[in-house]
């Protein structure tokens, strides 16, 4: 078995059947797996998925209080703050940090300051380890058995994936463990040695993860409190909660709910089921079909109207010296895909190509 097929802990129901077909577990199987994976009393090696869900669900009281307050004393400005912070700030940061840098290293920071600055631009809800290692697997096995968020297996398969499918295997050889650890080395996450990995079942140490998350939270709570008081904090935490829940639905939607729904002239990658969507594209720069076409590009908004806030941030840092280099595949995309498509359309319409 190859490293990329072996690096994640297989769920109890397995990745595929004996004849190689994708296992599509029932809702009961998925929830049984989920609760076993976040049960820290059964095994301390379950700490990472537990921590990920605890970080998100701890914001739920802020969300419900915010909804109650808006119902009884509606304020459009706080609603706008919650929306912009959750959808645009949190969403774009996910693309900038976890996706384009953490997984694909599409750009390089000039120094550790700018890396730390970018890493902590918003509230920290997702541990890098859960996202980055599994996302490498996702690209290697996209829409195939072993893809940790294969949309063909249904909504819950994707929604619960960070607990059920994304943690690394607990029985990696020393060689394979260090291969996995290298995937995080550029992010500043301090990796456990092999003996500590065997104890905790993770690349990151729980104490380091807890301290970095609490430090990030304390900083931003203090800043927002002094800017606008308690209700500004509540509004922003509510927006962050919505993003923390919503981001777990993205790959199901981003891979067309497991169906083939490519739009001619808009989705040019037909090797998997990824599609470009206007909403995640505009609010987070996540033009997913473009991204699967050129995963190592720091820009994925290639076509006219494809707003890419993540790219604007990266380019701004490049301009001021915070980013030393970045890859932009727009020119290759236009030459290799957009231009041939337009030429074919001209031929179909009987228009001579000049």
Secondary structure by P-SEA (a helix, b strand, c coil): ccccccccccccccccccccccccccaaaaaaaaaaaacccccccaaaaaaaaaaaacaaaaaaaaaaaaaacccaaaaaaaaaaaccaaaaaaaacccccccccccccccaaaaaaaaccccccccccccaaaaaaaaaccccccccccccccaaaaaacccccccccccccaaaaaaaaaaacccccccccaaaaaaccccccaaaaaaaaaaaaaaaaaaaaaaccaaaaaaaaaaaaaaaaaaaaaaaaaaccccccccccccccccccbbbbaaaaaacccaaaaaaacccccccccccccccaaaaaaaaaaaaccccbbbbaaaaaaaccaaaaaaaaaaaaccccc
